[in-house]
Amino acid sequence: MKGMKLYNRSTIYNLALKTFGPEAQALKLMEEAAELAAAAARNMNGLGNEVDLAGELADVEIMIEQFRLNGMGLMIDFHKQKKLERLAERLGVTYAEE
C-alpha cells in the first residue's frame, strides 16, 4: 500500500455521503437493516451463524455512524437515552449515564 493515502472513518463516511448522496445512503440503511433481520432470524432458526450475524451488525453500525455524522447524532442520542430509561424502568432499576 505504498503511496496510498489513508482515510479515517469520518472521512470515509463523508466521502460516501458526497459520492452516493443522502437518499442512496438511506436506501442502503434499509438494505443493511433487512439483511441484519434476516441474519438474526437464520441464527435463531439454527440456519445461520454468529460470524454472519456479526458482519450484518457491523454493516448496520457503519450506516448508523454515517447518519450520526450527517447531523442525526443528537437526535439518536436523545432517543437512545429515552429508550434506555424505559428499559431500565421495565427492569425495575434506574438508568444512570456512564
N, C-alpha and C positions, 0 to 999 in steps of 0.2 A: 504494500500500500504506500510505497514511497511516492511522495509528491501529491498524494491525495489530501484534499482539505477535509478536516474533521469538523463535524457539526454536532452540537449538543442537542439534547431532547427538545428544548424550547424552539430552537432554530428549525429543527426538522418539522415540528408541529406547525410553525408559522409558514414554512415553505409549502407544506401540504395544503394548508388553507388557501394560500395565494395561488397555488397551482391548480387545485381542483375546485375551489370555491366553497362557500358555506352550505349550499344546497346539496352538493355532492357529498360533503362530509356528513351531513345529517342523514342522507341515504345510507352511507357507509356505516354509521352508528346503528341504524335499524338492521342492516345486514348482519353486523357483528353480534348484536343482541339476539337475533334469531338463531344464529349459529351457536351462541352460548346456551340458549334454551334447549336446543336440540342435543348438544353435547351433554348437558346436565341430565336430560331425560334418558339418553343412552346409558350414561353412567349409572343412574338409578335402576335401570332395567337390566343391568349386567351386560349390556352390549357395548359399552364404551370403556374408557379408562381415564385415570386421573391425569395422564400426560396430555391427552387431547382436551380435557376439561380445562387444565391449566393454560393451555395455548389459547383457548377461546376467552378465558378470563382475562388474559393479557391483552388480547385484541380489544375487548370492551374497555379495559382500563386505559389503554392508549387513546381511544376515542374520547373517553371522558376527560382525560388530561387535555386534549385538544380543545374541547368545549370550555373547560376551565380557563385556558389561556385566551380563548376568544371572547372573554367577558362574562362568562357564566359562573365563575368561581365563587363569588359571594352568594349568589342565589343557591348554588349547590350546597355550600356550607350551611346556609340558613335552613334549608330543608333537611339536610342531614342531621343537624342539631335537633330539630323538632322530632324527627323520626327516632333518633336515639333516646330522647326524653320519653317518648311514647313507649318504646321497647322497655326501657328501664322501669317505667310505671307498671307495665304488664308483668314484669319480673318481681315487682314489689321492692324495688330499690330506687335510689335517686341517682341520676346521671350527673357526673362531675367531669368537666373537660380535663384532659391530661395536661 
